[in-house]
Amino acid sequence: MAHHNRTFARFSTTLLAATALVAVGVLAGCSAGGSASDINPKYGFVAATQVPDSTITIWADATRQPAVESFEKAHPEVKVNLVVDDGSAGASGTFQTKIGLADQAGSGWPDVVFSSQQNDAAWASVSNNGVQAFAAPLNKGFLEESFLSGFTKGALDPVTISDTVYGLRNDLAPVLLWYNKALLDQFGYDVPKTWEDYQALSDKLAADHPGYILGSVGDSFVGPYVYYWAGQAPIFQVDGKTFHSDVNDPNSKKVTALIDHMVANGTLVQDSLFSAPFVAESSKLVAIPGAAWYAGALFQNPDSINATAGQWGAAAPLTWKGEDSVTGNIGGGVWYASSHSTNLDAVKTFLEYIVSDPSTAGTGGLPAYDAAAQTWLTDQASSGFFAGDFKSAVNTAASTVWSGWGFPNFSPETAYAKVVVPALAAGKTIADVADEWQKEMENEATVVGYTVG
């Protein structure tokens, strides 16, 4: 994957200004009035006066709480103050908002932050109103290359800007194909391998088994990340300070046509994946393209699909005939170290443990650290819960995420939720509102300081 500034969340624009896009080529670790001579060679950035044995404050969501508690048991020498928040879930912008307040106060920064979003590096790596950038550069001396090289290839690209790594991925969320083996066997259908196969299967179901479905487009993350990203559609791209979107590109139009076709024949519904209506419909779900974390969040979740062993299988991502074998991605959280921390040695101990120890890495999803990922995959595969070659399917997905997706400091989800979701609910097609959708994304880009090109 190529290096890009990433996205996965909506952020409040009140804390963003034109400065959010400058300093990419400037040493982000330097504070106002600081210089290269102030850089601590041990860490590779301008560090605060260190206070060994001081307590480190960690902001993390409830899902990550057990992992932090596991660290405390494994490293009793490190004193931890855990503050549980929402992890910026649902594009809340909690991380950015709270850091903005700390910057204004000149104090109150945490030592470590977990965010469920991928685009925080776009703002956290840049100084705010003369205050040193929050995110500490991690590959300039702070963490050894031998450790950083242990991440799955491309895993750190979302948090890498101008060859500087600003965060550590907690988990990966590549899109693969999940299929209901029981229903496919019952109907005598093959597992689709291409998006063309997927559409053809939708027509067969609509004709011969009406009411059976192949997924949902009711969530604002599904359309952009599952379908358009995997289709190499250039609807969300960034090059430095320039944002680009083209809903009329041939790749974009064929994805739009696919979704519109399947919504029209009833095989793509508009209920949220986590809603009661979708759970009720899940008994008629034949297949669904989705993230690796669907394994636990949907299929092994007693409050969701709650599948039985062997009922569902995992297959390699769908691809377009004649195109590169690539896929999309839905999420994957990130751990950030604070450049303001007064106990960076403890922060280093925590970061290395939390992303690489098999007992905590990934926290329920596919770990971003490769050795832990292989342990997780082996455990999942050996359980026999999923049909098919689970380990191969997920590994293939993790290594083929399309690198052409852009990662600025705003999300495609907001425009999709504002324009596309209500249009579909009103009986319109995506094609009907595609230009409006693009314009909304361009407006959001302009608001946060990008040039549209």
C-alpha positions as a Markdown table, in Angstrom:
| # | Residue | x | y | z |
|---|---|---|---|---|
| 1 | Met | 0.0 | 0.0 | 0.0 |
| 2 | Ala | 1.2 | 3.5 | -0.7 |
| 3 | His | 1.6 | 6.1 | 2.0 |
| 4 | His | -1.5 | 8.4 | 2.3 |
| 5 | Asn | -3.1 | 10.6 | 4.9 |
| 6 | Arg | -6.0 | 8.4 | 6.0 |
| 7 | Thr | -9.6 | 8.7 | 6.9 |
| 8 | Phe | -12.3 | 6.8 | 8.8 |
| 9 | Ala | -14.1 | 9.4 | 10.9 |
| 10 | Arg | -15.9 | 12.7 | 10.9 |
| 11 | Phe | -14.2 | 15.4 | 12.9 |
| 12 | Ser | -15.5 | 18.7 | 14.2 |
| 13 | Thr | -14.2 | 21.4 | 12.1 |
| 14 | Thr | -14.0 | 24.0 | 14.9 |
| 15 | Leu | -10.6 | 22.6 | 15.9 |
| 16 | Leu | -9.4 | 22.3 | 12.3 |
| 17 | Ala | -8.0 | 25.2 | 10.4 |
| 18 | Ala | -5.8 | 25.7 | 7.4 |
| 19 | Thr | -2.9 | 24.6 | 9.6 |
| 20 | Ala | -4.3 | 21.1 | 9.6 |
| 21 | Leu | -2.7 | 20.6 | 6.2 |
| 22 | Val | 0.6 | 22.4 | 6.6 |
| 23 | Ala | 3.8 | 21.0 | 8.2 |
| 24 | Val | 3.7 | 17.7 | 6.3 |
| 25 | Gly | 7.2 | 18.6 | 5.3 |
| 26 | Val | 8.1 | 20.1 | 8.6 |
| 27 | Leu | 9.5 | 18.3 | 11.5 |
| 28 | Ala | 6.3 | 17.6 | 13.3 |
| 29 | Gly | 8.0 | 16.9 | 16.6 |
| 30 | Cys | 9.3 | 20.4 | 17.0 |
| 31 | Ser | 7.3 | 22.7 | 19.3 |
| 32 | Ala | 6.8 | 26.4 | 18.8 |
| 33 | Gly | 10.2 | 28.0 | 19.3 |
| 34 | Gly | 11.9 | 24.6 | 19.2 |
| 35 | Ser | 14.5 | 23.5 | 16.7 |
| 36 | Ala | 16.2 | 20.4 | 15.4 |
| 37 | Ser | 18.8 | 20.8 | 18.2 |
| 38 | Asp | 16.1 | 20.3 | 20.8 |
| 39 | Ile | 15.4 | 16.8 | 19.5 |
| 40 | Asn | 16.0 | 14.1 | 22.1 |
| 41 | Pro | 18.1 | 11.5 | 20.2 |
| 42 | Lys | 16.7 | 8.7 | 22.3 |
| 43 | Tyr | 13.2 | 9.4 | 21.0 |
| 44 | Gly | 13.7 | 11.3 | 17.8 |
| 45 | Phe | 11.5 | 14.3 | 18.7 |
| 46 | Val | 11.4 | 17.2 | 21.2 |
| 47 | Ala | 10.5 | 15.4 | 24.4 |
| 48 | Ala | 9.2 | 16.7 | 27.7 |
| 49 | Thr | 11.4 | 16.4 | 30.8 |
| 50 | Gln | 11.1 | 12.8 | 31.7 |
| 51 | Val | 9.9 | 11.6 | 35.1 |
| 52 | Pro | 10.7 | 7.9 | 35.5 |
| 53 | Asp | 8.2 | 5.8 | 37.3 |
| 54 | Ser | 5.4 | 8.4 | 36.9 |
| 55 | Thr | 1.9 | 7.2 | 36.1 |
| 56 | Ile | 0.9 | 7.0 | 32.5 |
| 57 | Thr | -2.6 | 8.0 | 31.5 |
| 58 | Ile | -4.3 | 5.9 | 28.8 |
| 59 | Trp | -7.5 | 6.9 | 27.0 |
| 60 | Ala | -9.2 | 3.8 | 25.6 |
| 61 | Asp | -12.7 | 2.5 | 24.9 |
| 62 | Ala | -14.4 | -0.2 | 26.9 |
| 63 | Thr | -13.6 | -2.9 | 24.3 |
| 64 | Arg | -9.9 | -2.2 | 24.9 |
| 65 | Gln | -10.2 | -2.1 | 28.7 |
| 66 | Pro | -9.5 | -5.8 | 29.3 |
| 67 | Ala | -6.3 | -5.5 | 27.2 |
| 68 | Val | -5.1 | -2.5 | 29.2 |
| 69 | Glu | -5.8 | -4.5 | 32.4 |
| 70 | Ser | -3.9 | -7.4 | 31.0 |
| 71 | Phe | -0.9 | -5.1 | 30.5 |
| 72 | Glu | -1.2 | -4.0 | 34.1 |
| 73 | Lys | -1.0 | -7.6 | 35.3 |
| 74 | Ala | 1.9 | -8.4 | 33.0 |
| 75 | His | 3.8 | -5.2 | 33.9 |
| 76 | Pro | 3.1 | -4.2 | 37.5 |
| 77 | Glu | 6.1 | -1.9 | 37.5 |
| 78 | Val | 4.2 | 0.5 | 35.2 |
| 79 | Lys | 1.6 | 2.6 | 37.0 |
| 80 | Val | -1.5 | 3.2 | 34.8 |
| 81 | Asn | -4.4 | 5.6 | 35.0 |
| 82 | Leu | -7.0 | 4.2 | 32.5 |
| 83 | Val | -9.7 | 6.7 | 31.3 |
| 84 | Val | -12.5 | 4.9 | 29.5 |
| 85 | Asp | -14.1 | 6.9 | 26.6 |
| 86 | Asp | -15.8 | 6.1 | 23.4 |
| 87 | Gly | -12.6 | 5.6 | 21.3 |
| 88 | Ser | -14.0 | 8.2 | 18.9 |
| 89 | Ala | -16.5 | 5.6 | 17.7 |
| 90 | Gly | -19.3 | 6.7 | 15.4 |
| 91 | Ala | -17.1 | 9.6 | 14.2 |
| 92 | Ser | -17.6 | 11.4 | 17.5 |
| 93 | Gly | -14.3 | 13.2 | 17.3 |
| 94 | Thr | -13.7 | 12.7 | 21.0 |
| 95 | Phe | -9.9 | 12.3 | 20.6 |
| 96 | Gln | -9.4 | 15.5 | 18.6 |
| 97 | Thr | -11.8 | 17.5 | 20.7 |
| 98 | Lys | -10.1 | 16.6 | 24.0 |
| 99 | Ile | -6.6 | 17.1 | 22.7 |
| 100 | Gly | -7.7 | 20.5 | 21.4 |
| 101 | Leu | -8.8 | 21.4 | 24.9 |
| 102 | Ala | -5.5 | 20.2 | 26.4 |
| 103 | Asp | -3.6 | 22.2 | 23.8 |
| 104 | Gln | -5.5 | 25.3 | 24.8 |
| 105 | Ala | -4.8 | 24.7 | 28.5 |
| 106 | Gly | -1.2 | 23.7 | 27.9 |
| 107 | Ser | -1.6 | 20.7 | 30.0 |
| 108 | Gly | -3.8 | 17.6 | 30.5 |
| 109 | Trp | -2.5 | 15.5 | 27.6 |
| 110 | Pro | -2.7 | 11.7 | 28.1 |
| 111 | Asp | 0.3 | 9.5 | 27.5 |
| 112 | Val | -1.4 | 7.1 | 25.2 |
| 113 | Val | -4.7 | 7.2 | 23.2 |
| 114 | Phe | -6.7 | 4.5 | 21.4 |
| 115 | Ser | -8.9 | 5.7 | 18.5 |
| 116 | Ser | -11.2 | 3.5 | 16.5 |
| 117 | Gln | -10.6 | 5.8 | 13.5 |
| 118 | Gln | -7.8 | 5.7 | 11.0 |
| 119 | Asn | -7.5 | 9.3 | 9.9 |
| 120 | Asp | -6.4 | 10.9 | 13.2 |
| 121 | Ala | -2.8 | 11.1 | 12.0 |
| 122 | Ala | -3.8 | 13.8 | 9.5 |
| 123 | Trp | -4.4 | 16.2 | 12.4 |
| 124 | Ala | -2.5 | 14.7 | 15.4 |
| 125 | Ser | 0.8 | 14.9 | 13.5 |
| 126 | Val | 0.5 | 18.7 | 13.1 |
| 127 | Ser | 1.1 | 21.4 | 15.6 |
| 128 | Asn | -2.1 | 23.2 | 16.8 |
| 129 | Asn | -1.9 | 26.9 | 17.4 |
| 130 | Gly | 1.8 | 26.8 | 18.1 |
| 131 | Val | 1.5 | 23.8 | 20.4 |
| 132 | Gln | 3.7 | 20.8 | 19.6 |
| 133 | Ala | 1.9 | 18.1 | 17.6 |
| 134 | Phe | 0.3 | 15.5 | 19.9 |
| 135 | Ala | 1.3 | 12.3 | 18.1 |
| 136 | Ala | 4.9 | 11.3 | 18.7 |
| 137 | Pro | 6.9 | 10.2 | 15.7 |
| 138 | Leu | 7.5 | 6.5 | 16.4 |
| 139 | Asn | 10.2 | 5.5 | 13.8 |
| 140 | Lys | 12.8 | 8.2 | 14.4 |
| 141 | Gly | 14.4 | 6.4 | 17.4 |
| 142 | Phe | 11.5 | 5.9 | 19.8 |
| 143 | Leu | 10.7 | 2.4 | 18.5 |
| 144 | Glu | 13.2 | 0.1 | 16.9 |
| 145 | Glu | 12.9 | -0.8 | 13.2 |
| 146 | Ser | 13.1 | -4.5 | 14.2 |
| 147 | Phe | 9.8 | -4.1 | 16.1 |
| 148 | Leu | 8.1 | -1.9 | 13.5 |
| 149 | Ser | 8.9 | -4.3 | 10.7 |
| 150 | Gly | 6.8 | -7.0 | 12.5 |
| 151 | Phe | 3.6 | -5.4 | 11.4 |
| 152 | Thr | 1.7 | -6.9 | 8.5 |
| 153 | Lys | 2.8 | -5.3 | 5.2 |
| 154 | Gly | 0.9 | -2.1 | 4.7 |
| 155 | Ala | -0.6 | -2.0 | 8.2 |
| 156 | Leu | 1.1 | 1.2 | 9.2 |
| 157 | Asp | 0.4 | 3.1 | 5.9 |
| 158 | Pro | -2.7 | 4.8 | 7.3 |
| 159 | Val | -0.6 | 6.4 | 10.0 |
| 160 | Thr | 2.5 | 7.2 | 8.0 |
| 161 | Ile | 3.0 | 10.6 | 6.6 |
| 162 | Ser | 6.1 | 11.6 | 4.7 |
| 163 | Asp | 7.9 | 8.4 | 5.9 |
| 164 | Thr | 7.1 | 9.2 | 9.6 |
| 165 | Val | 5.0 | 6.7 | 11.6 |
| 166 | Tyr | 2.6 | 8.4 | 14.0 |
| 167 | Gly | 0.6 | 5.5 | 15.4 |
| 168 | Leu | 0.4 | 1.7 | 15.7 |
| 169 | Arg | -2.5 | -0.2 | 14.2 |
| 170 | Asn | -4.3 | -2.3 | 16.7 |
| 171 | Asp | -6.2 | -4.4 | 14.2 |
| 172 | Leu | -6.8 | -4.9 | 10.5 |
| 173 | Ala | -10.2 | -4.8 | 8.8 |
| 174 | Pro | -9.8 | -6.0 | 5.2 |
| 175 | Val | -13.0 | -6.9 | 3.3 |
| 176 | Leu | -13.5 | -10.5 | 2.3 |
| 177 | Leu | -16.5 | -12.6 | 1.2 |
| 178 | Trp | -18.5 | -14.3 | 3.8 |
| 179 | Tyr | -20.9 | -17.0 | 2.5 |
| 180 | Asn | -23.7 | -19.1 | 4.0 |
| 181 | Lys | -22.6 | -22.6 | 3.1 |
| 182 | Ala | -25.8 | -24.2 | 4.2 |
| 183 | Leu | -27.9 | -22.0 | 1.9 |
| 184 | Leu | -25.6 | -22.2 | -1.1 |
| 185 | Asp | -25.6 | -26.0 | -0.8 |
| 186 | Gln | -29.3 | -26.0 | -0.4 |
| 187 | Phe | -29.9 | -23.9 | -3.5 |
| 188 | Gly | -27.1 | -25.5 | -5.5 |
| 189 | Tyr | -25.2 | -22.3 | -6.1 |
| 190 | Asp | -21.4 | -21.8 | -6.2 |
| 191 | Val | -19.5 | -19.3 | -4.0 |
| 192 | Pro | -19.1 | -16.2 | -6.1 |
| 193 | Lys | -15.5 | -15.2 | -7.0 |
| 194 | Thr | -16.1 | -12.0 | -8.8 |
| 195 | Trp | -18.3 | -9.0 | -8.4 |
| 196 | Glu | -19.9 | -10.1 | -11.7 |
| 197 | Asp | -20.7 | -13.5 | -10.1 |
| 198 | Tyr | -22.1 | -11.7 | -7.1 |
| 199 | Gln | -24.5 | -9.7 | -9.3 |
| 200 | Ala | -25.5 | -12.8 | -11.3 |
| 201 | Leu | -26.2 | -14.6 | -8.0 |
| 202 | Ser | -28.4 | -11.7 | -7.0 |
| 203 | Asp | -30.5 | -12.2 | -10.1 |
| 204 | Lys | -30.8 | -15.9 | -9.5 |
| 205 | Leu | -32.0 | -15.3 | -5.9 |
| 206 | Ala | -34.4 | -12.6 | -6.9 |
| 207 | Ala | -36.0 | -14.9 | -9.5 |
| 208 | Asp | -35.9 | -18.2 | -7.8 |
| 209 | His | -35.7 | -17.4 | -4.0 |
| 210 | Pro | -37.2 | -13.9 | -3.5 |
| 211 | Gly | -36.6 | -12.5 | -0.1 |
| 212 | Tyr | -33.1 | -14.0 | 0.2 |
| 213 | Ile | -30.4 | -11.3 | 0.3 |
| 214 | Leu | -26.7 | -10.7 | -0.3 |
| 215 | Gly | -26.1 | -7.8 | 2.2 |
| 216 | Ser | -27.1 | -4.4 | 3.2 |
| 217 | Val | -26.2 | -0.8 | 2.2 |
| 218 | Gly | -28.0 | 0.7 | 5.2 |
| 219 | Asp | -24.8 | 1.7 | 7.0 |
| 220 | Ser | -22.8 | 4.7 | 5.9 |
| 221 | Phe | -19.5 | 2.8 | 6.0 |
| 222 | Val | -20.7 | -0.1 | 3.8 |
| 223 | Gly | -21.1 | 1.6 | 0.4 |
| 224 | Pro | -17.8 | 3.5 | 0.4 |
| 225 | Tyr | -15.5 | 1.0 | 2.1 |
| 226 | Val | -16.9 | -2.4 | 0.9 |
| 227 | Tyr | -18.0 | -1.6 | -2.7 |
| 228 | Tyr | -16.3 | 1.6 | -3.9 |
| 229 | Trp | -12.9 | 1.0 | -2.3 |
| 230 | Ala | -12.8 | -2.6 | -3.6 |
| 231 | Gly | -13.8 | -1.4 | -7.0 |
| 232 | Gln | -10.8 | 1.0 | -7.2 |
| 233 | Ala | -13.3 | 3.8 | -7.6 |
| 234 | Pro | -11.5 | 7.2 | -7.3 |
| 235 | Ile | -14.1 | 8.8 | -5.2 |
| 236 | Phe | -12.0 | 9.6 | -2.2 |
| 237 | Gln | -8.4 | 10.4 | -2.9 |
| 238 | Val | -5.8 | 12.9 | -1.6 |
| 239 | Asp | -2.5 | 14.1 | -2.8 |
| 240 | Gly | -0.8 | 16.4 | -0.3 |
| 241 | Lys | -3.2 | 19.3 | 0.1 |
| 242 | Thr | -5.4 | 18.3 | -2.9 |
| 243 | Phe | -8.6 | 16.2 | -2.6 |
| 244 | His | -10.0 | 14.5 | -5.6 |
| 245 | Ser | -13.3 | 12.7 | -6.2 |
| 246 | Asp | -14.8 | 11.4 | -9.4 |
| 247 | Val | -18.1 | 9.6 | -9.3 |
| 248 | Asn | -18.2 | 9.5 | -13.1 |
| 249 | Asp | -15.0 | 7.5 | -13.5 |
| 250 | Pro | -15.7 | 4.1 | -15.2 |
| 251 | Asn | -14.8 | 2.3 | -12.0 |
| 252 | Ser | -17.0 | 4.4 | -9.9 |
| 253 | Lys | -19.9 | 4.0 | -12.3 |
| 254 | Lys | -19.7 | 0.3 | -12.5 |
| 255 | Val | -19.8 | 0.1 | -8.7 |
| 256 | Thr | -22.8 | 2.4 | -8.6 |
| 257 | Ala | -24.5 | 0.3 | -11.2 |
| 258 | Leu | -23.9 | -2.9 | -9.2 |
| 259 | Ile | -25.4 | -1.4 | -6.0 |
| 260 | Asp | -28.4 | 0.2 | -7.8 |
| 261 | His | -29.1 | -3.1 | -9.6 |
| 262 | Met | -29.1 | -5.2 | -6.4 |
| 263 | Val | -31.1 | -2.7 | -4.5 |
| 264 | Ala | -33.7 | -2.8 | -7.3 |
| 265 | Asn | -33.9 | -6.6 | -7.3 |
| 266 | Gly | -34.2 | -6.7 | -3.5 |
| 267 | Thr | -31.0 | -8.5 | -2.7 |
| 268 | Leu | -29.4 | -5.5 | -1.0 |
| 269 | Val | -31.5 | -4.2 | 1.8 |
| 270 | Gln | -31.3 | -0.9 | 3.7 |
| 271 | Asp | -31.2 | -2.0 | 7.3 |
| 272 | Ser | -28.2 | -1.4 | 9.5 |
| 273 | Leu | -26.1 | -4.5 | 10.0 |
| 274 | Phe | -26.6 | -4.1 | 13.7 |
| 275 | Ser | -30.3 | -3.4 | 13.7 |
| 276 | Ala | -33.1 | -5.7 | 14.8 |
| 277 | Pro | -34.6 | -5.9 | 11.3 |
| 278 | Phe | -31.3 | -7.1 | 9.8 |
| 279 | Val | -30.9 | -9.7 | 12.5 |
| 280 | Ala | -34.4 | -10.9 | 11.7 |
| 281 | Glu | -33.5 | -11.1 | 8.0 |
| 282 | Ser | -30.2 | -12.8 | 8.6 |
| 283 | Ser | -31.7 | -16.3 | 8.3 |
| 284 | Lys | -32.1 | -15.4 | 4.6 |
| 285 | Leu | -28.6 | -13.9 | 4.2 |
| 286 | Val | -26.8 | -16.0 | 1.5 |
| 287 | Ala | -23.5 | -14.1 | 1.3 |
| 288 | Ile | -22.1 | -10.7 | 2.3 |
| 289 | Pro | -18.8 | -8.9 | 1.5 |
| 290 | Gly | -17.5 | -7.5 | 4.8 |
| 291 | Ala | -14.6 | -6.9 | 7.1 |
| 292 | Ala | -12.6 | -9.6 | 9.0 |
| 293 | Trp | -14.2 | -8.4 | 12.2 |
| 294 | Tyr | -17.6 | -9.6 | 11.0 |
| 295 | Ala | -16.3 | -13.0 | 12.3 |
| 296 | Gly | -17.0 | -12.0 | 15.8 |
| 297 | Ala | -19.3 | -9.0 | 15.5 |
| 298 | Leu | -21.9 | -10.8 | 13.3 |
| 299 | Phe | -21.4 | -14.5 | 13.0 |
| 300 | Gln | -20.3 | -15.4 | 16.5 |
| 301 | Asn | -22.3 | -12.7 | 18.2 |
| 302 | Pro | -25.4 | -14.1 | 20.1 |
| 303 | Asp | -27.1 | -10.7 | 19.6 |
| 304 | Ser | -26.6 | -10.8 | 15.9 |
| 305 | Ile | -26.5 | -13.6 | 13.3 |
| 306 | Asn | -25.3 | -16.1 | 16.0 |
| 307 | Ala | -24.4 | -18.7 | 13.4 |
| 308 | Thr | -23.7 | -22.4 | 14.1 |
| 309 | Ala | -20.4 | -24.0 | 13.5 |
| 310 | Gly | -19.9 | -24.8 | 9.8 |
| 311 | Gln | -22.9 | -22.7 | 8.7 |
| 312 | Trp | -20.8 | -19.8 | 7.4 |
| 313 | Gly | -17.6 | -19.8 | 5.4 |
| 314 | Ala | -14.9 | -17.3 | 4.5 |
| 315 | Ala | -13.6 | -16.8 | 1.0 |
| 316 | Ala | -11.1 | -14.5 | -0.7 |
| 317 | Pro | -12.3 | -11.0 | -1.6 |
| 318 | Leu | -14.5 | -10.5 | -4.7 |
| 319 | Thr | -12.6 | -9.0 | -7.6 |
| 320 | Trp | -13.7 | -7.3 | -10.9 |
| 321 | Lys | -12.9 | -9.4 | -14.0 |
| 322 | Gly | -9.9 | -8.0 | -15.7 |
| 323 | Glu | -8.9 | -5.8 | -12.8 |
| 324 | Asp | -6.3 | -6.0 | -10.1 |
| 325 | Ser | -7.2 | -8.4 | -7.2 |
| 326 | Val | -7.8 | -5.8 | -4.5 |
| 327 | Thr | -10.2 | -5.2 | -1.7 |
| 328 | Gly | -11.5 | -2.6 | 0.6 |
| 329 | Asn | -11.1 | -2.0 | 4.4 |
| 330 | Ile | -13.5 | -1.1 | 7.2 |
| 331 | Gly | -11.7 | 0.4 | 10.1 |
| 332 | Gly | -8.9 | -0.9 | 12.3 |
| 333 | Gly | -8.1 | 1.0 | 15.5 |
| 334 | Val | -4.8 | 2.9 | 16.3 |
| 335 | Trp | -2.7 | 3.5 | 19.4 |
| 336 | Tyr | -1.0 | 6.9 | 19.6 |
| 337 | Ala | 1.8 | 8.0 | 21.9 |
| 338 | Ser | 1.9 | 11.5 | 23.2 |
| 339 | Ser | 4.8 | 13.7 | 22.4 |
| 340 | His | 4.1 | 15.4 | 25.7 |
| 341 | Ser | 4.5 | 12.3 | 27.8 |
| 342 | Thr | 6.9 | 12.5 | 30.8 |
| 343 | Asn | 7.3 | 8.7 | 30.9 |
| 344 | Leu | 8.1 | 7.7 | 27.4 |
| 345 | Asp | 9.9 | 4.5 | 28.4 |
| 346 | Ala | 6.7 | 3.2 | 30.1 |
| 347 | Val | 4.7 | 4.3 | 27.0 |
| 348 | Lys | 7.1 | 2.3 | 24.8 |
| 349 | Thr | 6.6 | -0.8 | 27.0 |
| 350 | Phe | 2.9 | -0.4 | 26.8 |
| 351 | Leu | 2.7 | 0.1 | 23.0 |
| 352 | Glu | 4.9 | -2.9 | 22.3 |
| 353 | Tyr | 2.9 | -5.1 | 24.5 |
| 354 | Ile | -0.6 | -4.1 | 23.5 |
| 355 | Val | -0.1 | -4.6 | 19.8 |
| 356 | Ser | 2.1 | -7.7 | 19.8 |
| 357 | Asp | 1.2 | -9.9 | 22.7 |
| 358 | Pro | -1.1 | -12.6 | 21.4 |
| 359 | Ser | -3.4 | -12.4 | 24.4 |
| 360 | Thr | -4.3 | -8.7 | 23.7 |
| 361 | Ala | -3.3 | -7.9 | 20.1 |
| 362 | Gly | -6.2 | -7.0 | 17.9 |
| 363 | Thr | -8.6 | -7.2 | 20.9 |
| 364 | Gly | -11.1 | -9.6 | 19.2 |
| 365 | Gly | -10.2 | -8.7 | 15.6 |
| 366 | Leu | -7.4 | -9.5 | 13.3 |
| 367 | Pro | -4.2 | -8.2 | 14.9 |
| 368 | Ala | -2.1 | -5.8 | 12.8 |
| 369 | Tyr | 1.1 | -7.3 | 14.2 |
| 370 | Asp | 1.9 | -10.2 | 11.9 |
| 371 | Ala | 3.0 | -12.8 | 14.5 |
| 372 | Ala | 0.0 | -12.2 | 16.6 |
| 373 | Ala | -2.2 | -12.2 | 13.5 |
| 374 | Gln | -1.0 | -15.6 | 12.5 |
| 375 | Thr | -1.7 | -16.9 | 16.0 |
| 376 | Trp | -5.2 | -15.4 | 15.9 |
| 377 | Leu | -5.9 | -16.9 | 12.4 |
| 378 | Thr | -4.6 | -20.3 | 13.4 |
| 379 | Asp | -6.9 | -20.3 | 16.5 |
| 380 | Gln | -9.9 | -19.3 | 14.4 |
| 381 | Ala | -9.2 | -21.8 | 11.7 |
| 382 | Ser | -8.5 | -24.7 | 14.2 |
| 383 | Ser | -11.8 | -24.0 | 15.9 |
| 384 | Gly | -13.6 | -25.3 | 12.8 |
| 385 | Phe | -16.3 | -22.7 | 13.2 |
| 386 | Phe | -16.0 | -21.4 | 9.7 |
| 387 | Ala | -16.2 | -23.4 | 6.5 |
| 388 | Gly | -13.6 | -22.9 | 3.8 |
| 389 | Asp | -10.0 | -21.9 | 4.2 |
| 390 | Phe | -10.5 | -19.2 | 6.8 |
| 391 | Lys | -6.8 | -18.4 | 7.3 |
| 392 | Ser | -6.0 | -18.1 | 3.6 |
| 393 | Ala | -9.1 | -16.0 | 2.9 |
| 394 | Val | -8.2 | -13.5 | 5.6 |
| 395 | Asn | -4.5 | -13.4 | 4.8 |
| 396 | Thr | -5.4 | -12.8 | 1.1 |
| 397 | Ala | -7.7 | -9.9 | 2.1 |
| 398 | Ala | -5.2 | -8.4 | 4.4 |
| 399 | Ser | -2.5 | -8.3 | 1.8 |
| 400 | Thr | -4.6 | -6.9 | -1.1 |
| 401 | Val | -6.2 | -3.7 | 0.3 |
| 402 | Trp | -6.3 | -1.2 | -2.5 |
| 403 | Ser | -3.7 | 1.5 | -2.0 |
| 404 | Gly | -5.5 | 4.2 | -4.1 |
| 405 | Trp | -8.0 | 5.2 | -1.4 |
| 406 | Gly | -7.3 | 8.5 | 0.2 |
| 407 | Phe | -7.0 | 9.4 | 3.9 |
| 408 | Pro | -7.6 | 13.1 | 4.6 |
| 409 | Asn | -8.9 | 14.4 | 7.9 |
| 410 | Phe | -12.6 | 13.9 | 7.1 |
| 411 | Ser | -14.7 | 10.9 | 6.2 |
| 412 | Pro | -16.6 | 9.7 | 3.1 |
| 413 | Glu | -19.3 | 8.4 | 5.5 |
| 414 | Thr | -20.7 | 11.8 | 6.4 |
| 415 | Ala | -21.5 | 12.8 | 2.8 |
| 416 | Tyr | -22.8 | 9.2 | 2.0 |
| 417 | Ala | -25.1 | 9.4 | 5.1 |
| 418 | Lys | -26.3 | 12.9 | 4.2 |
| 419 | Val | -26.9 | 12.3 | 0.5 |
| 420 | Val | -27.0 | 8.6 | -0.5 |
| 421 | Val | -28.7 | 6.9 | 2.4 |
| 422 | Pro | -31.8 | 9.1 | 2.4 |
| 423 | Ala | -31.9 | 9.0 | -1.4 |
| 424 | Leu | -32.0 | 5.2 | -1.4 |
| 425 | Ala | -34.7 | 5.3 | 1.3 |
| 426 | Ala | -36.7 | 7.6 | -0.9 |
| 427 | Gly | -36.6 | 5.2 | -3.8 |
| 428 | Lys | -33.9 | 7.0 | -5.8 |
| 429 | Thr | -30.7 | 5.4 | -7.1 |
| 430 | Ile | -27.2 | 6.3 | -6.3 |
| 431 | Ala | -26.8 | 7.3 | -9.9 |
| 432 | Asp | -29.5 | 9.8 | -9.4 |
| 433 | Val | -27.5 | 11.6 | -6.6 |
| 434 | Ala | -23.9 | 10.7 | -7.5 |
| 435 | Asp | -23.0 | 14.2 | -8.5 |
| 436 | Glu | -24.6 | 15.6 | -5.4 |
| 437 | Trp | -22.7 | 13.1 | -3.3 |
| 438 | Gln | -19.4 | 14.1 | -4.9 |
| 439 | Lys | -20.2 | 17.8 | -4.4 |
| 440 | Glu | -20.8 | 17.2 | -0.7 |
| 441 | Met | -17.5 | 15.4 | -0.3 |
| 442 | Glu | -15.7 | 18.3 | -2.1 |
| 443 | Asn | -17.5 | 20.8 | 0.1 |
| 444 | Glu | -16.3 | 19.0 | 3.2 |
| 445 | Ala | -12.8 | 18.8 | 1.9 |
| 446 | Thr | -12.8 | 22.6 | 1.3 |
| 447 | Val | -14.1 | 23.3 | 4.8 |
| 448 | Val | -11.1 | 21.5 | 6.4 |
| 449 | Gly | -8.6 | 23.2 | 4.1 |
| 450 | Tyr | -8.1 | 21.0 | 1.1 |
| 451 | Thr | -7.9 | 22.2 | -2.5 |
| 452 | Val | -10.3 | 20.3 | -4.7 |
| 453 | Gly | -8.7 | 19.0 | -7.9 |
